[in-house]
């Protein structure tokens, strides 16, 4: 249990360094509760009656910056209409995030770069960045991926809870591509080229290894935890952690109880002095803030504090770990890490320094790739726009203009 002096120091550090959370589903909570009418008098994000996020709690939790997830669920069936509907809804969610920022510009400020993130934090507002949770949300359209970046999206998760045409998800367990499809490998290169961070949360272990082999820019896990402590398919194995360190990326530890709850069967574990010997007793012990701190330290001990961050997944769950109920509780987590001996320099990296570094490095790599003549972009297949008769008419008119010395004929 952290002391009062550690809580005071935690708050002091949060005033000094921005806490940047890698994943929060608040925009989807807003869509479900209010709809999209941000001009409605009922549209008040200050004190929400539901969920784990609102403006009051963000300020109490001293959040410095937040990646808001423009999440839309995957298709119930594979069809052109379903894909276009998901793309349509994703654009609505991106727009909703911008309108949320505009409506509360005294508290929130958009950020699309590492420098903008720091500038907004220094202005006393919460820097607001955008992520998209799954390539299913591009609607099968690579052009949409590029446009998302132009609209301010700075990471895309490669999949959600289902396989897609590019990558295998950790759920279901039976693979479709053996990791990545050929198109998936091309998408990795395209995301590197345009400066979009690649998010590997929700992907399969094989997909993670393959992306880390071919990506020329650092990648992230925006909301995952460590398989070595909590053996869940969504978590990251030690082997992938080692590859992540070599890549220069980071894992942002998730608060979802099923991903961070540490087994206490047998000898006392990292989180408590209790010894539990019966599975029935074990099932009754909830995940806790101590578990989350243990995951952060576990990852850091294996790959270094330069490769660890925080990605809560608040509002993507009904209930957080004990002691981390909502976004107001970040100071308690920082105090817990202080109580476990984590130093100020390492905390600066975990809180936000690492994700700012990765964001900047991804931007820099995109700049280098754009200078490479042979690094072509992906393109969408386009069905025939004109009939054969129309194409012939265009050719005939072109020949006619050339025969007149390049002068357009007036028809």
VMD Tcl script that draws the C-alpha trace (Angstrom):
set ca {
  {0.00 0.00 0.00}
  {1.64 3.29 -1.09}
  {2.18 5.94 1.56}
  {0.70 9.44 1.45}
  {4.10 10.84 0.53}
  {4.24 8.45 -2.44}
  {0.76 9.57 -3.52}
  {1.90 13.20 -3.27}
  {5.01 12.44 -5.30}
  {2.92 10.59 -7.89}
  {0.78 13.68 -8.43}
  {3.89 15.83 -8.65}
  {5.31 13.57 -11.38}
  {2.02 13.66 -13.30}
  {2.20 17.45 -13.34}
  {5.75 17.19 -14.68}
  {5.40 14.39 -17.24}
  {2.36 13.62 -19.42}
  {0.62 10.34 -18.72}
  {-0.34 9.10 -22.20}
  {-2.85 6.25 -22.26}
  {-2.70 4.15 -25.41}
  {-6.34 3.06 -25.61}
  {-9.71 4.29 -24.33}
  {-13.12 3.43 -25.84}
  {-14.91 6.54 -24.54}
  {-16.03 7.60 -28.07}
  {-17.94 4.32 -28.47}
  {-19.50 4.84 -25.04}
  {-20.60 8.32 -26.21}
  {-22.08 6.87 -29.42}
  {-24.10 4.35 -27.44}
  {-25.29 6.76 -24.74}
  {-25.87 10.02 -26.61}
  {-25.78 9.14 -30.30}
  {-23.96 11.63 -32.53}
  {-25.79 14.89 -31.72}
  {-23.06 16.84 -29.94}
  {-25.22 19.99 -30.05}
  {-27.91 18.43 -27.87}
  {-28.27 19.94 -24.40}
  {-28.09 16.39 -23.04}
  {-24.63 15.90 -24.59}
  {-22.56 16.54 -21.45}
  {-19.24 14.75 -21.08}
  {-18.31 16.50 -17.85}
  {-19.91 14.04 -15.43}
  {-21.07 10.83 -17.13}
  {-23.59 8.65 -15.26}
  {-22.06 5.52 -16.81}
  {-18.69 4.13 -17.80}
  {-15.15 4.79 -16.67}
  {-14.39 8.10 -18.37}
  {-15.59 11.69 -18.30}
  {-13.90 15.09 -18.21}
  {-14.06 15.45 -14.44}
  {-12.46 12.06 -13.87}
  {-9.82 12.65 -16.56}
  {-8.74 15.81 -14.76}
  {-8.81 14.10 -11.36}
  {-6.66 11.30 -12.80}
  {-4.22 13.91 -14.18}
  {-4.28 12.39 -17.66}
  {-1.86 14.23 -19.93}
  {-2.82 12.69 -23.26}
  {-5.18 10.03 -24.54}
  {-5.43 7.91 -27.67}
  {-9.19 7.84 -28.26}
  {-10.30 4.68 -30.07}
  {-12.53 5.29 -33.10}
  {-13.79 1.74 -32.68}
  {-16.53 0.04 -34.69}
  {-17.27 -3.71 -34.26}
  {-16.35 -6.19 -36.97}
  {-18.79 -7.40 -39.65}
  {-21.43 -9.98 -38.79}
  {-21.16 -11.27 -42.35}
  {-18.72 -10.59 -45.16}
  {-20.30 -8.45 -47.85}
  {-19.57 -5.22 -49.68}
  {-22.50 -3.54 -47.94}
  {-21.24 -4.61 -44.51}
  {-17.71 -3.36 -45.22}
  {-18.98 0.00 -46.44}
  {-21.26 0.31 -43.40}
  {-18.28 -0.18 -41.09}
  {-16.23 2.41 -42.98}
  {-19.19 4.80 -42.78}
  {-19.47 4.32 -39.00}
  {-15.72 4.72 -38.54}
  {-15.80 8.11 -40.25}
  {-18.63 9.08 -37.91}
  {-16.51 8.08 -34.92}
  {-13.50 10.08 -36.11}
  {-15.79 13.07 -36.61}
  {-17.29 12.51 -33.15}
  {-13.82 12.69 -31.58}
  {-13.12 15.98 -33.35}
  {-16.47 17.41 -32.22}
  {-15.83 16.20 -28.67}
  {-12.52 18.08 -28.70}
  {-14.09 21.22 -30.18}
  {-16.97 21.25 -27.69}
  {-14.57 20.96 -24.74}
  {-11.57 22.86 -26.11}
  {-10.82 24.28 -22.66}
  {-10.01 20.73 -21.49}
  {-9.05 18.84 -24.68}
  {-6.76 19.65 -27.60}
  {-6.08 17.65 -30.77}
  {-2.56 16.31 -31.29}
  {-1.21 14.57 -34.37}
  {2.52 14.66 -33.58}
  {4.74 14.16 -30.56}
  {5.46 17.88 -30.42}
  {1.77 18.80 -30.59}
  {1.14 16.35 -27.77}
  {3.71 18.05 -25.55}
  {2.52 21.54 -26.49}
  {-1.06 20.66 -25.56}
  {0.05 19.15 -22.25}
  {2.06 22.29 -21.44}
  {-1.02 24.39 -22.16}
  {-2.84 22.58 -19.36}
  {-5.13 20.55 -21.62}
  {-5.40 16.84 -22.37}
  {-3.79 16.04 -25.72}
  {-6.21 13.97 -27.79}
  {-4.88 11.51 -30.37}
  {-6.85 9.03 -32.47}
  {-6.49 5.29 -33.03}
  {-8.62 2.90 -35.10}
  {-9.13 -0.58 -33.64}
  {-8.94 -2.93 -36.58}
  {-8.18 -3.04 -40.30}
  {-11.76 -4.25 -40.82}
  {-12.60 -0.55 -40.37}
  {-10.97 0.48 -43.66}
  {-13.75 -1.38 -45.49}
  {-11.33 -3.31 -47.70}
  {-10.09 0.02 -49.09}
  {-6.38 0.88 -48.83}
  {-7.23 4.42 -49.91}
  {-9.22 4.72 -46.66}
  {-6.13 3.75 -44.65}
  {-4.19 6.64 -46.19}
  {-7.12 9.01 -45.69}
  {-7.39 7.98 -42.03}
  {-3.83 9.20 -41.55}
  {-4.68 12.50 -43.25}
  {-7.67 12.77 -40.89}
  {-5.37 12.54 -37.89}
  {-5.45 8.82 -37.06}
  {-2.02 7.83 -35.73}
  {-2.34 4.11 -35.16}
  {-4.42 1.29 -36.58}
  {-4.79 -2.04 -34.79}
  {-4.33 -4.77 -37.38}
  {-7.42 -6.70 -36.26}
  {-9.97 -6.97 -33.49}
  {-11.61 -10.19 -32.27}
  {-11.79 -11.85 -35.70}
  {-9.43 -12.67 -38.54}
  {-9.54 -10.33 -41.52}
  {-8.07 -10.48 -45.01}
  {-4.73 -9.17 -43.74}
  {-3.97 -10.84 -40.42}
  {-4.92 -13.55 -37.94}
  {-6.52 -12.55 -34.66}
  {-5.67 -14.16 -31.33}
  {-9.36 -15.14 -31.33}
  {-10.36 -17.54 -32.86}
  {-7.34 -19.73 -32.18}
  {-7.47 -21.60 -35.52}
  {-5.41 -19.47 -37.96}
  {-6.57 -18.34 -41.38}
  {-3.27 -17.06 -42.80}
  {-0.63 -18.55 -40.54}
  {-0.01 -15.03 -39.26}
  {-0.11 -12.54 -42.12}
  {-1.50 -12.84 -45.62}
  {0.45 -11.51 -48.60}
  {-1.82 -8.45 -48.50}
  {-1.11 -8.12 -44.79}
  {2.62 -7.92 -45.41}
  {1.99 -5.22 -48.00}
  {-0.17 -3.29 -45.51}
  {2.64 -3.36 -42.94}
  {4.96 -1.75 -45.50}
  {2.29 0.77 -46.48}
  {1.72 1.78 -42.85}
  {5.47 2.27 -42.48}
  {5.46 4.40 -45.64}
  {2.65 6.75 -44.59}
  {3.73 7.08 -40.95}
  {0.90 5.12 -39.34}
  {1.83 3.29 -36.15}
  {1.12 -0.45 -36.32}
  {-0.78 -1.77 -33.31}
  {-0.43 -5.51 -32.68}
  {-2.93 -5.88 -29.83}
  {-5.51 -8.58 -30.66}
  {-3.24 -10.24 -33.25}
  {-2.03 -13.84 -33.11}
  {1.43 -14.79 -31.88}
  {2.49 -15.82 -35.40}
  {1.27 -12.50 -36.81}
  {3.22 -10.60 -34.17}
  {6.46 -12.40 -35.02}
  {6.00 -11.78 -38.75}
  {5.18 -8.07 -38.39}
  {8.20 -7.58 -36.14}
  {10.35 -9.25 -38.81}
  {9.26 -6.98 -41.65}
  {8.34 -3.62 -40.12}
  {11.05 -1.00 -40.56}
  {9.47 1.26 -37.93}
  {8.75 0.59 -34.24}
  {5.37 -1.00 -33.51}
  {3.14 -0.89 -30.44}
  {0.76 -3.04 -28.46}
  {-1.76 -0.35 -27.49}
  {-3.55 -2.46 -24.85}
  {-2.01 -5.84 -24.02}
  {-0.30 -7.45 -21.04}
  {2.28 -10.18 -20.41}
  {1.60 -13.85 -21.14}
  {4.33 -14.84 -18.68}
  {2.19 -13.56 -15.80}
  {-1.29 -14.08 -17.21}
  {-1.43 -16.83 -19.87}
  {-4.20 -15.41 -22.05}
  {-4.22 -15.53 -25.87}
  {-4.46 -11.72 -26.00}
  {-1.24 -11.30 -24.04}
  {2.34 -11.07 -25.32}
  {4.84 -13.89 -24.89}
  {8.41 -13.38 -23.70}
  {9.68 -14.29 -27.18}
  {7.58 -11.55 -28.77}
  {8.68 -9.11 -26.07}
  {12.31 -9.80 -27.03}
  {11.52 -9.16 -30.70}
  {9.66 -5.99 -29.71}
  {12.76 -4.68 -27.95}
  {14.86 -5.32 -31.06}
  {12.24 -3.46 -33.11}
  {12.32 -0.45 -30.76}
  {8.60 -0.62 -30.03}
  {6.62 -0.87 -26.82}
  {3.90 -2.76 -24.98}
  {1.25 -0.61 -23.29}
  {-0.05 -2.61 -20.34}
  {-3.80 -3.23 -20.34}
  {-6.08 -3.03 -17.28}
  {-8.68 -5.52 -18.56}
  {-9.02 -7.90 -15.58}
  {-8.83 -11.08 -17.67}
  {-5.52 -9.88 -19.15}
  {-3.79 -8.73 -15.98}
  {-5.10 -10.96 -13.18}
  {-2.20 -12.98 -11.79}
  {-2.71 -16.48 -10.44}
  {-2.03 -16.84 -6.75}
  {-2.26 -20.62 -6.54}
  {0.76 -22.01 -4.72}
  {3.55 -19.81 -3.28}
  {2.90 -16.12 -2.74}
  {3.14 -14.26 -6.03}
  {4.20 -10.79 -7.05}
  {1.08 -9.08 -5.80}
  {0.35 -10.32 -2.29}
  {1.48 -12.41 0.65}
  {-1.48 -14.75 0.46}
  {-1.16 -18.39 -0.51}
  {-4.12 -19.94 -2.31}
  {-4.26 -23.68 -2.77}
  {-7.77 -24.31 -4.07}
  {-8.97 -23.34 -7.58}
  {-12.35 -22.36 -6.12}
  {-10.62 -19.84 -3.83}
  {-8.49 -18.63 -6.73}
  {-11.55 -17.86 -8.86}
  {-12.87 -15.48 -6.20}
  {-9.80 -13.22 -6.14}
  {-10.26 -10.21 -8.46}
  {-7.59 -8.51 -10.53}
  {-5.99 -5.59 -8.75}
  {-3.87 -2.48 -9.18}
  {-0.99 -4.57 -7.82}
  {-1.41 -6.97 -10.75}
  {-1.16 -4.12 -13.26}
  {2.00 -2.80 -11.59}
  {3.44 -6.32 -11.65}
  {2.84 -6.57 -15.42}
  {4.61 -3.24 -15.99}
  {7.61 -4.35 -13.94}
  {7.64 -7.85 -15.49}
  {7.86 -6.39 -19.01}
  {10.48 -3.84 -17.95}
  {12.69 -6.47 -16.32}
  {12.75 -8.39 -19.59}
  {13.05 -5.66 -22.21}
  {13.71 -2.42 -20.31}
  {11.57 0.49 -19.21}
  {12.10 2.16 -22.63}
  {9.70 -0.37 -24.12}
  {6.77 -0.25 -21.67}
  {3.76 2.06 -21.46}
  {0.14 2.21 -20.28}
  {-2.92 1.29 -22.38}
  {-5.87 0.93 -20.04}
  {-8.75 -0.08 -22.37}
  {-11.09 1.86 -20.07}
  {-14.68 1.87 -21.34}
  {-13.85 -1.33 -23.18}
  {-14.72 -3.20 -19.98}
  {-17.53 -3.07 -17.44}
  {-15.25 -3.12 -14.41}
  {-11.57 -2.40 -13.88}
  {-9.12 -4.09 -11.52}
  {-9.53 -3.40 -7.81}
  {-7.98 0.02 -7.17}
  {-8.18 1.02 -10.85}
  {-11.90 1.59 -11.23}
  {-11.70 4.41 -13.78}
  {-9.51 7.15 -15.25}
  {-9.43 9.00 -11.92}
  {-7.15 6.32 -10.44}
  {-3.93 6.82 -12.42}
  {-2.16 8.59 -9.50}
  {-2.69 5.46 -7.41}
  {-0.96 3.35 -10.09}
  {2.00 5.73 -10.24}
  {2.22 5.64 -6.43}
  {2.15 1.82 -6.53}
  {5.08 1.82 -8.97}
  {6.97 4.26 -6.74}
  {6.31 2.00 -3.76}
  {7.85 -0.88 -5.74}
  {11.03 1.09 -6.36}
  {10.53 2.33 -9.92}
  {12.64 5.48 -10.36}
  {11.62 8.85 -11.81}
  {13.48 8.39 -15.10}
  {11.87 5.03 -15.74}
  {8.45 6.40 -14.77}
  {8.88 9.28 -17.20}
  {9.38 6.75 -19.99}
  {6.47 4.51 -18.96}
  {4.04 7.38 -18.45}
  {4.51 8.87 -21.91}
  {8.11 9.27 -22.99}
  {8.18 5.95 -24.82}
  {5.05 6.45 -26.91}
  {6.24 9.95 -27.84}
  {9.56 8.45 -28.97}
  {7.83 5.78 -31.06}
  {5.42 8.30 -32.60}
  {8.35 10.48 -33.64}
  {10.40 7.55 -34.97}
  {7.48 6.32 -37.07}
  {7.14 9.83 -38.55}
  {10.88 9.95 -39.29}
  {10.90 6.52 -40.95}
  {7.98 7.57 -43.17}
  {10.02 10.58 -44.25}
  {12.93 8.33 -45.22}
  {10.71 5.89 -47.12}
  {9.07 8.69 -49.12}
  {12.50 9.52 -50.51}
  {12.94 5.98 -51.87}
  {12.01 5.88 -55.55}
  {11.26 2.15 -55.56}
  {9.04 2.13 -52.47}
  {5.65 2.20 -54.21}
  {2.34 2.56 -52.44}
  {-0.52 0.07 -52.47}
  {-3.58 0.70 -54.57}
  {-7.17 -0.50 -54.70}
  {-8.52 -2.51 -57.60}
  {-11.05 -0.41 -59.53}
  {-13.84 -1.96 -61.57}
  {-14.38 -0.68 -65.11}
  {-15.47 2.96 -65.12}
  {-16.28 3.15 -68.82}
  {-17.81 0.78 -71.34}
  {-15.75 -0.31 -74.35}
  {-17.78 2.08 -76.50}
  {-17.01 5.00 -74.18}
  {-13.31 4.15 -74.13}
  {-13.28 4.03 -77.93}
  {-15.04 7.40 -78.11}
  {-12.39 8.93 -75.82}
  {-9.62 7.47 -77.99}
  {-11.24 8.80 -81.15}
  {-11.56 12.29 -79.65}
  {-7.93 12.15 -78.55}
  {-6.79 11.27 -82.05}
  {-8.95 14.05 -83.46}
  {-7.40 16.65 -81.13}
  {-3.88 15.52 -81.98}
  {-4.65 15.72 -85.69}
  {-5.68 19.37 -85.14}
  {-2.34 20.25 -83.59}
  {-3.42 19.83 -79.97}
  {-6.26 22.36 -80.25}
  {-9.44 21.22 -78.47}
  {-12.40 21.02 -80.79}
  {-15.57 22.80 -79.77}
  {-18.38 20.28 -79.99}
}
mol new
graphics top color blue
foreach p $ca { graphics top sphere $p radius 0.5 }
foreach p [lrange $ca 0 end-1] q [lrange $ca 1 end] { graphics top cylinder $p $q radius 0.2 }
display resetview
